[in-house]
Amino acid sequence: MKTPITLAVAIMAALSLAACAPSAPEEDTDAANGTQAAAGGASDETLTIATTTDVVNLNPLLGNSRTDSWVTDLMYPRLLTINADGSKEPYLATDWGYSEDGMTAFYEIRDDFVWSDGEPLTAEDVAYTINVVKEQNPTGNVVYGFMSNVVEATAVSDTRVEIELSQPDSIVAPEVGFWQVIVPEHQFGEHDPVEEFTNDSDWVSAGPFQLTEINRGQSYSLERVEDYPLAPDGTPVPAEVVFRVYPDVNTEILALQKGEVDVIGNALPPAQVKPLQDTEGVEVAEVPGLGFTQMTYNQDTPQLQDLKVRQALTHAVDYEAIREVAVQGQAISAHSSPITPSLSEYFNEEWEENTYDIEEAKRLLDEAGVSDLTLKMVYSMQDPVISAWATMVRDSAKEAGITIELQGLDRNTYLAKVQEGDYDIYAGSFAIMDEPVSNMALQYLPDGAINYAHVDDPQLTSLIEKAAGITDDEERTEVIQEAASYVKEQAVDNILYVQNLYVAHSDTWTNFTVRPSELLSIIDPESLANATPAG
């Protein structure tokens, strides 16, 4: 069987400072449905959003940064959006699924989306987008890896797309639907190969806003599109959305307090949450997330090929102390599972967290005949939470007789070392792990793009590939839970915690809709289209 995923690492790496929350916050139903905005109607106000990452490129078919996604998502719609528990919800698509034999995936799409140049958005645009990604594999595209079993997409009507599959693949419909934004064929189709299209002028949008001005490294301005079906009366409320680039989160916070920006788009460090909650004029929203933070043991390291050594390492971590001290109580246990409580449909309540037990760690090392174990752990110094707990892990491991040499690195060096496999322990986090089968294929198949354990286990591979070929939800869940249990038992990975996620905005704006993860958060296109000036 072909591996269903290989490349989604790009966007996960770009978003890796975010993690996830255990459940969705309470949401005002009227606000979520846009009725407050409808009462006020379109405004002449500009909504200004702070970010710490500049735009890398404006072609959404290529690999991109967090801010790229925020900007381009406001112009190019996804087929599906996502709930706090990882389940998919309609956006451009109204229905999706598979044929009875599992050999065809399909989407039914809305008939009321129109490109800003007057052309209707149809199933032809959807089929074109899927096919060009499948055929050309544009550099850094995060969806190509979900398409191993895609043969061809066809628009069978203006509102229905069918995708021929080479074999049943449960990943295609939900993951292509969520991760792939749809572009206009009549514009992007004029460029071959499509990755040479810079898309740096004459933008065409089917979202709530359209890019009008770019100042590299400084700001990106988008004006309201008058025809957007998911806004009140079909018109977005803000007249303009502007993204401003700041060097760091502290500068962003000062800008918010001074009224220079209305929203801090990226997640707040845990230490900043309480002070901002107590700041007059600032609102802090809890955002559901779909990720986790982990330590992964590189099995290319000879000592880490021994199960007892890996198990000893799992017992040398004080999980509760990390959550309480380093994450300042803004996290819950992941139950040491790659399927976390956030994915409630798949999570098994009987899973238990690895125990912090120094004596057990020592016993396992003795049984393995290992002493004076020294390992190198790499992490990004730009992740303040991981930087905070790295020394805690080092100190507790020392009690078990394990020396962990910390290598806190700038982000580019860190990512380079990770890709080269130049580490014994990888410490990092992922913002969105939204679908267990695809996530575990990425992490634990031999050619998985984020197989940082460098694991090649035939039993684990068989379970993941079996789950990928099952389209029945209940049957697939049973198999993937077995795979997750195996990951924990074999100490392939050590999933530490599920972090709460918070974003801040001025109380001069209201009616945001909260979506999970830093990727969507309150920067979701539907949320910004409905955001309303207070008063």
N, C-alpha and C positions, 0 to 999 in steps of 0.2 A: 504494500500500500504506500502511496506517496505521502510524504509529510505534509499536512495541510497548512503549516505556517512556518515561515522562516525569517520574515523581515520586520515585524512590527516593533522591534526594539527602538527604532529611531524616535518615535514619538514618546515612548515610555521613558527613554533616557532624557529627552528634553523636559519632561515633566517630573523628574524623579524627586524633586524636593517635596512634592505633595504626597500624602498617603491617603488614609480613608477614615471614615467615621462609622460607628456601629449602626446607626439608623438615621433616617431622615428627620430633620427638625419639623416641628409643627408648622404647618403652612396655612396661611389665610386663603381659604378656597376662593373667595371673590377676587383676591389679588392675583392668585394663580391663573384665574380665568380672564384676567384683564378688565374686569368690570369697573374697577376704580379709575383706570386710565380712560375707559370709555366715557365716564362721566365728565372728565376734564377735557378730553379730546386732544388733538395735536397741539404741541406747544412750539414756541420759538426758542426754547432753551437748548444749550449745548451740554451734553454729558461728557465729562472728561475723566479718563481712566488712566491710572498710573501703572507702569510695568517696568520691570528691571531687565527685560530682554528685548533687544532690537529685532526688527524684521530681517530674516535671512533671505527669503524670496517670497514673491507674491503669486507664484504658480502653485496652486494647492495640490497639484498632482505630484509634486516633488517632496522630498523630506523637508521638514520645516521646524521652526522653533515654536515655543508657546505663543508668542505674540503673533507670529504668522497665522497660526490657527485662529486666534481670536479675530484678527482682521478679515481673513478670507472666509471664515464661517458666517460673517455678516453679509456676504455676497453670494455664497454658493451653498445651497441647502444639503443637509444629510438626508438620507432616506428615513432613518430612524433616529430617535433620541433615546435617552436612558433614564431609568428610575434609580432610586437609592440602593436597591437590592441587585442592581445589574440587569434587571429585566428591561427589554426594549419596548419603546413606545412609538406610536406613529409620529412622523414629522411630514416629510414629503410623501412617503408611502402610507397608505391607509390599511394595507393588509400584506402579509408576506408568509412564505412557508415553502412546502415541497409537494411535489406530485406523490401519488400513492406509492410508486415504486422508488421514490427517493432520487430519481435520476434528473429531476428538473427542479430548480429553485425558481421562485417567482416573487414579484412585487406588483401590487396595484398602487398607482400613485394618484394624487389629487389632480384635478383638472383646472385649478384656479391659480396656479403659479405662472407668472409671466416674467420674462427677462426684461430688464429696464430699457432695452431698445425696441420693445414692443413685440418681440417674438415669443410665442407661447413655449413654456417648458413642457416637453412631452417625454414619453417613454423612449423616443429616439435619442434624447440627450442622455438618459440613464444608460441605455445600451452602449452608446458611443463611449461614455466615461469608463464603464467596466471593461469594454473590449480594448480600449487604447492602453489601459493599465496592464491588462493581461498580455497584450501583444508586444508592448514596448518596454515594460518594467522600468518606468522613469526613475532616475536616480533618487534613492532615498524614499521612494513611495512606501507607505506603511501598509498598504492593502494588498499589494501583489502577493505577499506571503500567505494570504488567506485563499489564494486562487489556484492552488496546485491542481485541483480537480475541476476547475472551470474550463469548459470547451469554448463556449461562445454565448453571448447575451443577444437576445433578439427582441425588438419591439413588435409584439404581435397585435397591438392596437395603440392608440394614443396614450392609453393609461395603464397598459400592462406590459411588463418586461418578464421574459422567461429566460433562465440561464441553464443551458445544457451542461450536465456534469458527466465526467468520465466514470464516476462511481458515487454512491451516496456520500454526502459530506455535510455533517450537521453544523459546520462552522460557517459556511458560505452566506446563508441568508442573514443571520444576525450580525456577523462581523463585517461583511462588506456593507451591509445596510447602515451600520453605525459609523464605521471609520471612513467610508468613502464619501466625500462631498461631490455633488454633481455639477459639471461645468457645461457651458453652452457649446454644442457641437459646431454651430455656425461660426463661432469665433476660434475656439481651440483647434478645430479640425482643419483650419487653414495652415497649421504649423506641423511639419513633419521632419524630424521627430518632435513630439510635443514638448519634450523637456527643454528644447531650445527656445520656447516661448517664454519671455521674461515677464509678460503681463504687467508691465510697469506704466501703462497709460491706457486710455480709452476703455476703462473697465465696464463690464456688463454684469449686472447683478440680478439675482432672483431672490435676494434676501431683503431684510428691512433697511439696509444702508448700502451706499455705493461709494467706494473710494474716490476722492477728488483731489487730494494733495498729499504728497509725501516729502518729508524732510528727514533724510536718513540719519539715524541715531538720535533724533529729537522728537518727531511727532508724525502721526498719520491721521488724516482727517477724512471722515465719511459723512456724506449728506443723506438725509432721509429719502427713501424711495416711496413714492406716493401709493404704490399698489403692492401691499404685502398682506396676504389673507389672514395671518395669525396675529395681526395687530387690531386694536379697536377700530371699528368702521373701516378696516383695511388700510389704515394709515399709521405708521409708527409715531409714537408720542414725541420723542426728542427730535429736534430739527437736525441735530448733528451729533456725532460721536467722535471724540478725539482721543487717541492713545498718545500719552507722553512717556518718553523713556527716561528713567532715573537710574543713577548708578547703583543704588542699594535700597533695601527696604526702609532703613532709617530716614533716608531722604524722602522717600514716598510718604512716610508718616508725617513728617514736617509739612510736606505739601498739602496733605489732607487737612491737617490742623489749621493751616493758613487759608484754606479755601481755594487753593490753586487747582486741586483735583477733587472729583466727587467720589471716586471709587479707587481702592487699591485692588488691582486685578489679581495679583498673586497671593498665595496663602501667607498668613502672618506666622512668624516664628512663635513658638509657645510662650516665650517670655514677654511678648508684646500684647498678648490677648487680653489679659486682665487690665493693664493700664489703659488700653483703648476702650474697653468696656466701661471704664470709669471716666472717660473723656467726654465732656459736654459737646454736643453737636455731632458725635460720631456713633454710628450703629455698627455692631459686630454681628455678622450672620454666621451660623454654623452650617457648614456645607458637607453633605454626605460625600464620602469618597469611596473608592473601589480599589484600594491598593494596600500595600503592606511594606514593612521594613524587615530586612533579613540579613543573616550572615550565611554565606554559602561557602562550602568547603571544597576546594579545587582537588579533584581526585587524580589530577596529573601529578600532584605531590605524593611521593611514595608513601609517606607515613599516613596520609589521609585516605589511602586505598583500604586501610584496615577499619572495618565497621566499629570495632571497640574504641578506636581512637576518636572517630567522629562522634560516637555516643558520649565519650568522656567530655568532649568539647561542649556538647549540648548541656551537660550537667554543671559546667563551670561558668554559667551565665546567670546573673541575678535578674530575672525578667521583671519581677515586681518593682525592684529598686530602679531599674531603667525607666519604667513607665512613670513612676512617681517623681523621680529626681530629674532625669534628663528631658522627659517629655512633660514634666510638671503636671502630671495627673490627667493629661489630655490624650489618653490612649487606653485601649482595652487589650486583653489578651487575644492573640490570633490562634490560640490553642495549638500552636506549633504546626499549623496546617497551611498548605498553599491554597486551600479553599477556606476563606475566613468567614466569620459570622456575617459580614456584609452581604455575602452571597447566600442569603437565607434559604433559597430554593435548593441549594446543593449542600449546605453545611450540615454536618452530623453533630448533634448536641453531645454525643458520647465522647467525642475527641477531647483529650486532656492535654494541657500544656506540659512540655518537658519540665522536669523538676530541677531546681537549683540545689545541688547536693555535691559538695566538694569531696566528701569521703567516697561517694560512688564514682566520681570522676577519677580519683586516685586508684580505686580498685580496678576499674576498667583499663587504665593505663598499665597497671601491674600485670593484668591478664594478657595484655597485648605485648608485654615485654618491652615497653617503651619508657625511656627516661630522658631527661634533659631535652624535651621536645621544644623546639623553637620554630615559630610560624610567623609569617609576614601578613598583616592585614592592611588592605588598602581601602581608603574612603576619601570622599570629597570634602575638603575643608570648607567649601561653600555651603555645605549642608550643616547648619548649626546644631541640629538635634543629634545627628550621628556623631559629629565632633564631640558633643557633650558626653555621649555614653561610651565612646571608644576607650577612654581611659578606665571606665568602670569595668569593661570587659577584660582589659589587660590586667587590672588589679585582682579581679576574682579568679582569672585563669592562673595567675601566679601562685595563689593559694593551693591550687591543685598540682603545682609543679610544671606548669606550662608557661613558656615565655612567648608572649605575643609582641612582636615588634610593629609599632604603629607607623603607617605611612599615610599621613594626611597630605593630600595633593591638590593642586589647582585642578579645576574641573577637566580641562583638556588633557592634562597629563594622566589624570585618573582614568578617563575614558580610554585613552590610548593603552594604558597598562592592562585594563580590563579586556580590551579586544585582543591584546597579545597573550593573555593568560599569565601575566607576570605578577602573580600573587598566590598566596596559600589560602587566605580567607578574603572573600569579597564582602564588603559592608555597603549596602545601598538600599534604595527603596524605589517602588514603582507607583505611579499615580493611579493608573487604571489597569486593573486586572479583572476585566468585566465578564469573561466567559471561561469557565474552568477548562474545557477541553483545549481551546486554542491557547490559553495561558500555559497549561502544562506541556503542550507541544513545544511552545517557545522555550520553556525552561529546562525540559528534561529529555527531549528527543536528541539523539546524537548530533544532528545538524541544526538544532534549535538555535535561533539567533541570540537568545539570552541564556544559553546553557552554561552558566558560569561555574557550575559544578564539574563541567566536562564529564558528565556521567554518560555511560553507554551500557545500560542495563537492559538485556533482552526482555525480562519480565515486565519492567516498567514501560518499555517501548510498546510491547504488545498490548498492554492495558490502554494506553493513551490512543494508539491507533484504532483499537477496537471501538472505543468510545466515539472517536471521530466519525466512524461509519454508521453510527446509530442515530436515526432521526426521532425515535420514540423517546420522549422526555424522561419518563420514569426509568426505562431500561438504561439510558445513557447516564443518568445520575448515579445509578447503582455501580456502574463500572468505574466512573471517574472518582467516586468516593473510595473505591478499592485502591485506585492509583494513588490518591492523596494519602491514604493510610500507609501505603508502602513507602512513600517518600519520607514520612515521619519515622517509620520503623527502621529504615535504612540510613537515617540521618543524612540523606542526600542534601537537605537544606535545613536551615534553622530559621523559621519565620518567627520574628520576635514580638511584633505588636501591630495593632491597627490604630493609626493615629487619627485623632479628631482634626478637623480642618476648619479654619476660620478666615473670613474675609471682612474687610471694613469698608464702610461707605458713609458719606455725609448724610445727616438726617434731613437735608434739603431735598433728597430724592427718596421716593418710596415705590412700592408696588413691584419690586423685583421678584422674579420667580427663581427659586433655588433648584439647581440641578447638581448631581453628584460630580465630584472631582474638580480639580483646579482647571481642567480643560474647559468645562462648561460653567460650573459655579453660578454666579449671577451675571456672568458675561455671555451666557447663552443668548443666541439671537432673539428668541421669543421674549426672554426676560428684558433685554435692552429695548426692544420694540414697545414694550408695555411699561417701562420705567417712567414714573410720573413726578414732576416737580411737586414737592410738598406745599401745602397751603393753597 
